[in-house]
């Protein structure tokens, strides 16, 4: 299992010396020079790189949650002007919570693997005592007097919330842009997009300023940042994690999942986040019975991975295709069986642009459209992406939407036939080999989602790690739609 990110290829003409030292230090697992002045931390080289490492050190007395929280807050203060990853930093609450968690450990109360672990929360999760803006000027003063189910479960598990993070307005888009709160920047290269809509959470993790956090994914909003930022993320099976208290983008497609530095940390977070919730009408009764960490080290011998004809490599840039081919060869050497298969619906029959407008945007218009149209100064309060989404969604008829919904079960059944022969599909996360410039807008959705927009019909499949996490560890039949994505820390074969 990898415990930290590999050393990044840094661009000296883009990154400041402070950021270059920050990322190189964290990536090498030797600490963060930018945080040397943090109170109560004698040596920045001692900062943990994973949730698991932090937990061990909290319990050994080598490090306290308060020390780590202070270090991260110092780094956030220094680097936030460049990253713009936060909508609100919750400094006072974080310090108070961290001190309480340390006192609990000293008194013998241990809440579990996340006890005292500093995380961040995307600003569409309701959290008591904070604003939940959903990244919108229209909601900039929207007070929250309750916790989303996921937030409550994480707090009960002992996390320390450092702040609420920036995002695409109403989770509309994969670019990390925001007309009101400003664009979030990719810490590997400030001129490039971090991906979205969970942009702030992803950028904070990639910059080494926290250890993880919950994101949401409707059409790629966990997987895109994970890929473009070189971290790990998983879009779990629909209904596995509660959507209660999460502002919706599309009620039949939204999923909540974790982002973190590696797959093991994803499993620790998902252990806490998953679970049936009577407050969520789409919550699944079928839930995991063992920890998602249980089989992570079992290896992949005998795992059957499918390369899909006319899909896995369709319209994919050669560097990406080569990476997938190389990965499949490595996986085969480790004992996986690589099979070429056909899945007819994926060979051009599905029109993803129509699925996007006639399902996702129709539902988005049902959620926000009336409020938008009744707002006198809507053009000043809602950004251009949201405005366009509502305009397109409002033109989709109920009959068009219901037709697509009726088509779903048969199409899903066709795709599921493939899982008689394979355990998972091996595909690239995106067609391009690099994140786009922040100035790029046109064509971004198509390029970013070519290999994951299939969930617009209600299912999603990703790299081989998904089956070990959602099928084996959960002891459930292979009917789920989890999809895992990420950079080196998530895709390295030792994490599979």
Buried (B, 14 or more C-beta within 10 A) or exposed (E): BBBBBBEBEBEEEBBEEBBBBBBBBBBBBBBBBBBBEBEEBEEBBBBBBBBBBBBBBBEEEEBBBBBBBBBBBBBBEBBBEBBBBBBBBBBEBBBBBBBBBBEBBEEEEBBEBBBBBBBBBBBBBBBEEBBBBBBBBBBBEBEBEBBBBBBBBBBEBBBBBBBBBBBBBBBBBBBBBBBBBEBBBBBBBBBBBBBBBBBBBBBBBBBBBBBBBBBBBBBBBBBBBBBBBBBBBBBBBBBBBBBBBBBBBBBBBBBBBBBBBBBBBBBBBBBBBBBEBEEBEBBBEBBBEEBBBBBBEEBBEEBBBBBBBEBBBBEBBEEBBEBBBEBBEEBEEBEBBBEEBEBBBBEEEBEBEEBBBBBBBBBBBBBBBEEBEEEEEBEEBBBEBBBEBBEBBBEBEEEBBEEBBEEBEEBBEBBBEBBEEBBBBBBBBBBBBEBBEBEEBEEBBBBBBBBBBBBBBBBBBBBBBBBBBBBBBBEBEBEBBBBBBBBBBBBBBEBB
